[in-house]
Amino acid sequence: MVPMNDLRNPHHGDLPADLELVLKVIPQPRDCNANGDIFGGWVMAQVDLAGSVIPARYARGRMATVAVKEFIFKQPVRVGDILSFYGALERVGRTSVTVRIEVFAERFADQGRYIKVTEATLTYVAIDAQGRPRPLPPQQAS
Ligand SMILES: CC(C)(COP(=O)(O)OP(=O)(O)OC[C@H]1O[C@@H](n2cnc3c(N)ncnc32)[C@H](O)[C@@H]1OP(=O)(O)O)[C@@H](O)C(=O)NCCC(=O)NCCS
């Protein structure tokens, strides 16, 4: 994994080989604040979506985000950037799954160079029809 300090270095080089690409998205003008910069909250929503991809394989049904640990934004996200969301499984519990998400931007005019813009650790809980935690179903052999 790329250390958080690398958020200060916009040209850190390679993408993480140990993480899985779970989402790619290009922010649009509607995702901006009045200054023309992308809302941090929009990025956070995309991270929540990206974070759900791996846990969905374990929950196999309804689930909810119970916790998100620390967003830090050290590099801006701009309209037209190509954002890549990489994920890795951190923990499978009785009812919950925790993943780590790292987000990289390719500037529209400088593709192929990846700038880490944020990262977060998220926990999702499998829930039943009443919204209560339910045990994760037995995992199928891959
Ligand atoms: C998700 C929810 C059903 C969990 O119910 P709960 O009674 O709070 O949870 P529990 O204490 O029984 O814990 C359930 C699991 O969540 C984990 N968990 C609970 N709080 C956590 C936290 N702050 N950080 C990380 N994991 C946490 C527990 O470790 C447990 O995992 P495990 O069974 O794998 O060990 C409930 O908190 C809820 O409905 N929250 C709102 C969810 C939501 O609306 N999310 C979107 C927000 S906009």
The ligand as a Gaussian input file, in Angstrom:
#p B3LYP/6-31G(d) Opt

LIG

0 1
 C      -25.386000      -0.904000      11.123000
 C      -26.217000      -1.221000      12.364000
 C      -27.400000      -2.105000      11.980000
 C      -25.305000      -2.000000      13.328000
 O      -26.026000      -2.228000      14.498000
 P      -25.272000      -2.033000      15.911000
 O      -26.187000      -2.535000      16.964000
 O      -24.791000      -0.625000      15.968000
 O      -24.011000      -2.954000      15.708000
 P      -23.322000      -4.018000      16.660000
 O      -22.805000      -3.334000      17.865000
 O      -24.228000      -5.221000      16.848000
 O      -22.124000      -4.447000      15.728000
 C      -22.336000      -5.048000      14.463000
 C      -21.030000      -5.125000      13.745000
 O      -20.608000      -3.803000      13.406000
 C      -19.315000      -3.571000      13.928000
 N      -19.235000      -2.182000      14.344000
 C      -20.142000      -1.530000      15.115000
 N      -19.717000      -0.280000      15.329000
 C      -18.533000      -0.146000      14.674000
 C      -17.602000       0.905000      14.537000
 N      -17.806000       2.107000      15.110000
 N      -16.505000       0.696000      13.798000
 C      -16.273000      -0.497000      13.206000
 N      -17.118000      -1.561000      13.319000
 C      -18.231000      -1.373000      14.054000
 C      -19.167000      -4.515000      15.097000
 O      -17.799000      -4.780000      15.372000
 C      -19.904000      -5.715000      14.592000
 O      -19.088000      -6.465000      13.703000
 P      -18.840000      -8.068000      13.876000
 O      -20.177000      -8.706000      14.134000
 O      -18.294000      -8.473000      12.536000
 O      -17.872000      -8.233000      14.984000
 C      -26.737000       0.079000      13.068000
 O      -25.649000       0.716000      13.748000
 C      -27.347000       1.031000      12.048000
 O      -28.456000       0.812000      11.595000
 N      -26.610000       2.106000      11.690000
 C      -27.044000       3.008000      10.637000
 C      -26.436000       2.528000       9.295000
 C      -26.688000       3.526000       8.199000
 O      -27.794000       4.030000       8.063000
 N      -25.631000       3.836000       7.448000
 C      -25.680000       4.854000       6.454000
 C      -25.469000       6.156000       7.150000
 S      -26.013000       7.497000       6.148000

